[in-house]
Amino acid sequence: MNLRGAVDLSGLKKNNSTAPTAPSAPGGPGAGGPGSGAGGAVKPGSTSGNRFILNVTEESFGQVVQLSQQVPVVVDLGSSRSDASVQLSGVLEKLAVEYNGKILLAHVDADASAQIAQAFQVQSVPAVVAVLKGQPVPLFEGAQPEEQIRSFLEELLKVAEANGVTGTLDGEEGEQEEAEKPLPPLHQEAYDAIEAGDYAAASAAYQKALAEQPADAEAKAGLAQVQLMQRVQDMDGNKVRQEAADAPDSVPAQLAVADLDVVGGHVEDAFSRLVKLVGRTAGDERETVRARMVELFDVVGNSDPRVSKARSALARALF
């Protein structure tokens, strides 16, 4: 369960034993977060008859979130009861084949997987969105001409390249996927605890791993992710945001909203809020805000360009 660059789809992020490994980027193996199977080539397998097209459900949508770290995922939200949805799906499948692994097309039956449609705030179908590095990217709603759809996909690929998402799906039939390396015992213990919803146990496992190996970057990131989930799991979002609006200089209130923003995918909003808070605080309060920002950097991922930008802004605010 990798929450780096998290979309507000936490309820759908379910790793399972059939999850594909991450695609290979040009010139070398793809990189992924914990549990992403970095280094392997992807052969998603498709119930729709093409290796670049998947039919996904709420249970399998976590695979899409994982794969979006390496290749843009186009999510087609439609209904078999809608002729426009059926026609649009056909056009998207044709284009997915033409792009030959540069994108992954994920069909979602909005009737059967209403939670996915709600997570993307889709009001009507057909609707098409993308997921890029775990982030939702709105594309269009309703039927569109094929050339217009192609233009949307070209722009999506440009955005993907600018953000370092340049992997491709493996289309060679019969090629064996590289076996995923087993997790270290304490990492596996943490992973199992996360799957069970026991964040306290997962936190304890990661802390043990860090006690044994203080330089374990994956354990450090995992601990930050789990602690974030512990903080937000019982929050009332509306109440927290109202409290922060009523008390703009309250450190606990502003930290709580920043946590919610990161989990909801509003990473830049969270970092901007905390940088401004650093500028309005001093002493122990300032250090508390700085430390939380560093934790959230680990959650989002230090290679993320939003983290680099926020680090620079934090340094300016501190000095």
Secondary structure, DSSP 8 states (H G I E B T S, - for coil): ---TT--S-GGG----TT-----BBTTB----STTS-TT-------TTS-TTEEEE-TTTHHHHHHHTTTS-EEEEEE-TT-HHHHHHHHHHHHHHHHTTTSSEEEEEETTT-HHHHHHTT--SSSEEEEEETTEEEEEEES---HHHHHHHHHHHHHHHHHTT---B----TT----------HHHHHHHHHHHTT-HHHHHHHHHHHHHH-TT-HHHHHHHHHHHHHHHHTT--HHHHHHHHHH-TT-HHHHHHHHHHHHHTT-HHHHHHHHHHHHHH--HHHHHHHHHHHHHHHHHH-TTSHHHHHHHHHHHHHH-
